[in-house]
């Protein structure tokens, strides 16, 4: 009999993680597995219905929320435990930080035979307050003792978890996540004239420096640091536009967005900062950027928008994050995290080179091929399927993992 698998996810919204989890579930359903999706309070009804239409079971646990709340989190732990006891699954596969910790602890207590955790970014970083860093690292260490295998989206992220004791030295495989990079592949072919015409169509000054950031409006993406950088550039006499592509999705993120808008007004940056909101075709905006401004805290596994910037030939200035060195062909300059003065100075240093940067950063066909191969969605699905097969063979030999080659594996 094929395995019964529960995927536990904190949120299920129109973001990359949801696409990856959905791709894994689709493959597992095609193998005859019973697949259950267990999500928290913040989930898109349309996406959940699409999962049901594919044949997955779907459950929502309102106590499971994105951000830390001790009382709700204890309730969520109990709810996940009871739910897994009812489901009687062979595999619990957790995704994202909150579901990752609570889900693994609950799955172990519920007697789930095989527990996997996908790590898309760090929950702890040296830039956090010391107490927060120790609490989150301690929780990850606790959950690690209940985890049969880890899937990391990047090598540097895996090394950090092992270094801090959040993953045993003998565990952890790296499976780069997949992205459809096809829309971004055409960007390097645009001529300088075409890029200027696109900027002019938006009414931006011809000589303005355009900084772009593509991310959800969440605090750890560091948009406030971006505002400080723009202020410094403006004070230095640089005509600048800071284009923030993305939007807030949860109530907490909506409050953060309001604080950002208030800070824009306080700094007098209404003319310099542009919020596009969520866009369906972000590839159309990358040609407008002179630099990608990376202000995230060092939690990223491999920054997805920076992969897109590399494909589009957009140089990156920003803070160091895990995974940057794992993106083939990326051009970047980095400042110490939180040092907005140094970050602004880096940009000022790069300005004289700006006319020649597009040609210098344009990716070669060989580099584009490397990026596409490394971050292939079919490749991610196939590598994860191979991992499941190995783990089931080792821990649950009576469970049948269908070996039929799927469409995803054939394309890998």
N, C-alpha and C positions, 0 to 999 in steps of 0.2 A: 504494500500500500504506500502511495506517495505521502510525504510528510505534511502535517498540518503546521502552518507557519503564521505567527502573529507578528505584524510590524507595528511597533509602538512609536508614535511620532507626536511631538509636543504640539506643533501647529501644522495645518495642512492648507496652505494659501498659495496663490500663484507665484511661487518662487522656485529657485533651482532645486532645492532639496525635495520638494514635492514631485518634481518631474523625475528625479532619480528614483525615489521610492516607488512611484507609479511604474516606471520601467521595470524595476525588479519584480514587482507584483505581477505585471503582465506576463513576464517570462515564466514565473512560477506557476501561474494559472495555466499557461500553455503546456506545462509539464504534468498537469493533473493534480497539482497540490491544492489542498484546502488553504486558502489565504484569508486572513482576518486583518483588517486595518483598525487599529485602536488609536484614536486621536483625542486631543484635548479640546478645550472650549473654543479656541480660535481656529475655525476651519471653514473653507469655502463650500457652501452647499452644492454648487454645480460640480465641483471636483469630486466631492463625496459620491454624488449620484453617478458620475462617470465610472467610479470604481465599482459601484454596485452593478452597473450595467455590464461590466466586464466579468462579473461573477464573484467578486470579493465580498466578504462580509464586512460591514462597517459599524463601528461602535464609537460613540462620543462620550467622554468622561468630563463633565463640566468642571470638576475639581482640578483637572490638570491644566494649569495656566502657564503662559510663557515665562513670566517673571517670578522671582522668589517671593513666596509668602508662606511662612512656616506653618500656619494652621491649615491653609489650603493644601500645602504640599504633603502634610501628614495624612490628610483625607484622601488625596490623590494616591498616595502609596497604598492605603488600605483598599481603595476602589480598584486599582490595577491588580492587586493581589487577588481580590475576589473574582474579578473578571477573568483572569488567567486560569483560576481554578475551574471556572465554568467552561471555558473554551477547551481545556484539555489539549493543548497544542504540543507538538514535538520541538518546535523551535520558536524562541522569542528573539526578534531582531529589533534592537532599539536604535532610534535616530534622534539627533539633537540633544542638547545638554540636559534639560529637565527630564524628559522621557528616558534619556540614557541612564541617569542615576536611579531615579525611582523605578523605572521599568526593570532594570537588572536586579535590584534588590527584591522587588516583588516577584519576579520570575523565579529567582532562586528559592525564595520562601515557598512559592507555589509548586515547586518540584518540576519545573520545565527542564527537560533533559539537556537541551543545547541552547546556549545564550550567546548571541553575537551583538556587537555594538559598532555602529559606524560613527567615526569621528570626523566631522566636517570642519571643525575649528576648535581651538583650545577654550576651555572654560576658565582657565587661570593664566595669568601673565604677570611678569614682574612689575608692570606699570599699575597694577591694581593696588589699593591700600593693603598693607601687609596682612590684616586680619581677613580680608576678603580672599586674598590669594591663598592663605592657609586653609580656610574653610573649604573653598572649592577644590583645592588640591586634595584635601583630606577626604572629601566625598568621592572624588574620582578614584582615589586609592582604595577606598572601601568597596566601591562598585567593581573595581578591577578584580577583586578576589572572587567575584561571582560571575566572571566573564570567561567563556571558553575561547573566544577569538575576537580580535579587534580588526576593523577595516578602516584604514587611514586614507584620506584623500591626497596625502602628500608625504614625502620622505622626511622633511624637516619636522613636520608635525608629529610623526611617529617617534622620531628621535627625542623630541621634547617630552613626550609622555613617558617614554622609558627612562629618561634622565631624572624625571621627578617622581618616579615610582608609581605612575598612574597606569602603566602597562608593563607586565613582566617582560624581562629581556627575551624570553623564548616565544613571545606571542606578538601578533601584529603584522598584518600584510598591507602593502600599499596598493590601492586600486584607484587610479586617477579617475575622477568623475567625468562624465561625458557632457559635451555641449554641442549644439548644432551651430557650427561656426560658418556655415555657408553664407549667410547674409553679410558677414564681416569680411569675407575673402575678397569681395569686389572693391572695398574701400581703397586699398593701396593703388588701384588702377586709375583713380580720379586724378585729373590734372590740377595744377595749382589754380588755374582759371575756374575750373568747376567748383573747387573748394571756396574760392572767394565769392563766387556767385551765390552759393548756398548761405554764406554768412550775410551777404548783402540782402538776401531775401528775408532774413530775420531782423533787418534793421540795425545790425551791429556796426559800430564804427570800423572802417576799413583797417585801421592800424591797431585795433584793440588786441590785447593778449587774451586768449580764450583758454581758461582752465576748466576741465570737465571732471565730474565725479558721478559715477553711475552706481547707485546703491539704494537700499531701503533707508528710510529716515529713522534710524535707530542711533542711540547715543554713541555706541562703540565704533561707529563709522567715522566719528570725529569731524562732523561738519562744522562745529564751532571753531575748531582749529583752522579749518578752511577760511572761515570769516576773518580770523585774526591775520592770516596770510594775506588775504585780499586787502584788508585795511592797511597793512604795511606797504604793499605794492602801490596802493592808491596814494598813500602819503609820500611815496618816492616819486610820484609823478607818472606812474605807468597807467595808461588807459587799460582797464582790465574788466573782463566779464567772467563770473564764476557760475557755471551752468551745473545745477544739481538735478540729475535725472533719477527720479524715483519718488516714492510716496510712502506715507505712513499707513499701516494696515490695522494694527490693534489699537484699542483706546489709549494705552500707554504711549504708543508711538505718535498718536495724534496730539497728545499733550506735549511731547518733545518737539513736534513740528511747530506748535504755537510758540514755544520758547525760542525756536530758531528764528521765526518770523519777527518776534519782538526784538531779538538781538540785531537782526538786519536793520530794523528801523532805528534802534538806539545808536548803531554805528554809522548811520547815514549811508547805507549801502544799497538803497532801493534800486538805484540805477545800475549797480554792478553785479548784483546777485539775481540769478534767474532760476526759479523753480519750475521745471517742466511738468512735474507730476509723473505718474506712471505713463510710459509710452510703449506701444506694441512693437515698435521697430527701432530699438536703440542704435542699431547699426547706422541709421541715417544721421545720427548726431556725432559719432566719432570723427568724421571728416572735418567737423567744425573746431575740434580741439587742437590747440598748440601743445598742451601738456595734459596728461592725466594726473590729477592731484589726489594722491593716496594718503589719506589722513586717518586710516583705521588704527585702532589699538591692535597690538600684535596677537590677535586671536585667530586670524584667518588661517585656513588650511592651505589652500591655493586660491588667491582672489580671482573670482570668475571674471569680473569686469577688467582686470588687468590682463587676463588671457585675451579678452576681446581687444584691448588696446594694443597688445603685441601683434595680433593678426592685422589690425588696421594701421600699424606703423606709427602709433602715437607714443612718444617717449613719456616715461613716468618720472615724476618727482614726488617724493613723499617719505613716509616712515617705513622702516623695515617691517616686513611681515613674513611669517612662514610661507614657503612655497615660491617666492619671487624667483629664486635661482633655479627653479624647476620648470620655468616657462621658457622654451627655446626662443632665442632671438630677441628677448626683451631688452630694451634700452632703458636704463633707470639710473637715477641719482638719489641718494637717501640722506636724510638728516636724522639726528637723534630724536626719538619719540618725544613729542610734546614741545620741542624747540621750534616754535613758529618763526622766530627770528632767523634761525639757520635755514629753515625751509624757504622763507622768502628770499634770503640771500642766494640760495641755490638757483632759484628761478631768475634772479637778476643776473647771476653769472652766466646763465644759459641764453639770455636774450640776444647777445651778439651772434650766437651760433644759430639762431632760430631760422634764418632763411635756408640754411643747408640741412636742417634736421630732417625734414620729410624724406629727402633722398637717402640720407644716412640710415634712417630707421625703417625704410621700406623693406619688408621681409622678402627674402628670395623664395622661389618656388620650393626649394628644398626645406627651408625653415617652415613654410606653411604646411608642408606635408608632415613634418615632425610634430607640429602642434596638433594638427588634425588627428594624427595617429595616437598621440599620447592622451588626448582628451576626447576620445571616441565614446559615444553612448553605447553602441553595440559592444565595444570592447569592454566597457565597464560591466555591462550585464553578463557577458561571457565569463569574465574573470571571477565575478561574484558567484556565478553558477558553479564554476569549477571548485571554488572554495567550499560551497555548500556540499558538493558531492564528496570532497575529501573528508570534511568534518562528520558527515552522516555515516560514511563508511567506517570511520574510526570510532565514533561514539554510539551510533544507532545502526548497526549493520543489518538489522531486520527491516529497516525502512528502505523503500524503493525510491531512488532518485532517477526519474526518467532521463535516459541518456540521449533521447532524440535531439538532433541538432535543430535548434530553433532558427528562425529568420534572423534574429539578432546575432547569433553565433556565426551564421553563415556569412554575414556582412562584416564580421570583425577581421 
